[in-house]
Amino acid sequence: MDRVKVVIFEGPMCCPSGLCGPVPDPALLGVQDAITEIQREFEGSVEIVRANIITNFKDFLDNWDVYQKITKEGLSALPITKVNGRIIAEREYPKLETLKNEVRRFVNNSQEGCLQIGL
């Protein structure tokens, strides 16, 4: 079964999670909690990548739709979240339920395909 790939394209941050400093941004706390929950619930079925524009610029170049949005709209277009190549959220982090539903859709489709071919 192929793993579901979630990529969160983010603006500049001082560390990979953005949770450093005296007062972390509540949105970053929320997305980190969502990532932990998704990884727990879909154990082994999902890969989550956080791409910071400063340290992971190649990821932005490799995703033409994301690169185009940033070129046109600037950094205010971030964060952008993609699930298996499809943008599901822009300008804000997705809510946990939205992210779960998107991941579940791909996990369920993959499992149904395995059942159909007898795996």
Stockholm file with secondary structure:
# STOCKHOLM 1.0

chainA/1-119         MDRVKVVIFEGPMCCPSGLCGPVPDPALLGVQDAITEIQREFEGSVEIVRANIITNFKDFLDNWDVYQKITKEGLSALPITKVNGRIIAEREYPKLETLKNEVRRFVNNSQEGCLQIGL
#=GR chainA/1-119 SS CCCEEEEEEECCCSSSSSCCSSSCCHHHHHHHHHHHHHHHHTTTTEEEEEEETTTCHHHHHTCHHHHHHHHHHGGGGCCEEEETTEEEEESSCCCHHHHHHHHHHHHHHHHHHHHHTTC
#=GC SS_cons         CCCEEEEEEECCCSSSSSCCSSSCCHHHHHHHHHHHHHHHHTTTTEEEEEEETTTCHHHHHTCHHHHHHHHHHGGGGCCEEEETTEEEEESSCCCHHHHHHHHHHHHHHHHHHHHHTTC
//
